[in-house]
Amino acid sequence: MEQNEYLSDRLDDQINWYDKKSIQNQKLFKRLQLTSIVAAASIPFLSGYITETSIVLKIFTGLLGITVAVITAILGIYKSQENWLEFRTTCESLKHEKYLFLTHAEPYHCEQPFQLLVQRVEGLISKENTHWFQSMNKPSEKKHPNHQQKKI
């Protein structure tokens, strides 16, 4: 693969992908988080108006609680905040490498700068892919506050 082809077909493509995914995850995280905050803040307010005959208000307040719980679970499963930050970091790192290469700055003022660029870019992509895979398959590390580990 030639230099210009690699820059456009691989590097720019990856920069655009990470940028797009970072923006998508940021928007998803902020929307869900805002919805959760509004729902959670509404529960104590609405509960002050609940009477024995206000069945609709009781149901609506209960649904708000369910909404908060579901959003919390979704954020935990899809890890949109972590993905947003990881994808943004990778995108900016790829841009950084590209600009250093194009300006022949350190470390790209060597004999074979293109080969070094490919190694560093592919290393960044591989590292991010491995980190993403591990974080998606990692069980929750939260433990019950009263849970104590056995000493061996």
Summary of the structure (lengths in Angstrom):
residues: 152
radius of gyration: 23.5
end to end distance: 55.5
largest distance: 81.4
contacts: 372
relative contact order: 0.11
helix: 77%
strand: 0%
